[in-house]
Amino acid sequence: MRTTSATFPFNRSRSAADRSWPVRIRIVTSLVGKSPASMRNGVKALVELLPHAQHETLAGQTHIVKPPVLAPVLAAFFAA
């Protein structure tokens, strides 16, 4: 109980969407086109909660994303 007691206030009564998220940095998330639904749903929920998050789906890629596909996504993110 002691190891999890610090997170206890976050596990009660309020949903994640009701909490204030102090993350103030820009974040980019990405998934490959064949990602399982559970992973897609988790990333979608994260992007909806974080105020400066954006998401990219890398169509046609597997878990090992080819650099020529990922590079333009990262370049656009860092250039913004």
N, C-alpha and C positions, 0 to 999 in steps of 0.2 A: 504494500500500500504506500509506503514512503516514496518509492521510486516513481510512482504515478500520481502522487498527491498534488504535485505542482501543476498538472494539467487538468485536475478535477474541475475547476471553475469553467473550463472551456468545454467540458463534456456534459454539462447540465443545461436544461431549460431552453437555451437559445439555440437556434440553428446557426450554421456557419454564415448564412447570408445576412443574419441579423447582427453579426459582430463587426466591429470596426477593424479594418485591416490596415496596419501602419506602414505597409510597403509603399514606398514613394518612388522607386526606381522603375524604369521601363523594363519590361520583360517580354521576350519572344519565346513562344513554345512551338514545338513542331511535332508532328506525327507523320508516319508513313501511311500511304494509302491503304495498306493491309493491316493496320493496327486493329486489335480487337475492340469491340464495343465498350468494354469496361474501361479501357485506356482512353478512348475518345471521350467518353462521358466524364471521366475524371479531369481531363485537360480542359474540356468545355466549362466545367464547374469552376476550375481554377481561374480561367480567363474572365469569367463573369464576376468573380469576387475581387480580383486585383484591378485597381483603377487604371493602371498603365500597361496592361498586358495585351499582347496581340498574338494571334495564332496563325500558323501556316501548315497546310497539309501538303506533304511532299508526295505527290501522286507517282505511282509506278516504282516507288522505292521499297526496299526491304529494310530490315533493322540496321544494316550497314549502308548508310546513305552515301551516295557518290559525291565527292567534293564539288564537281561542276554543278550539281543540283543544289547543294546546301550553300555554296559561296554567294550566289546572288541574294538569297534570303538574308544572310548575315550582313552582307554589304549594305543592303537597303536599310536594315535595322540600325546599323551603326552610323549610317549617313544621315538618318533622320534627326 
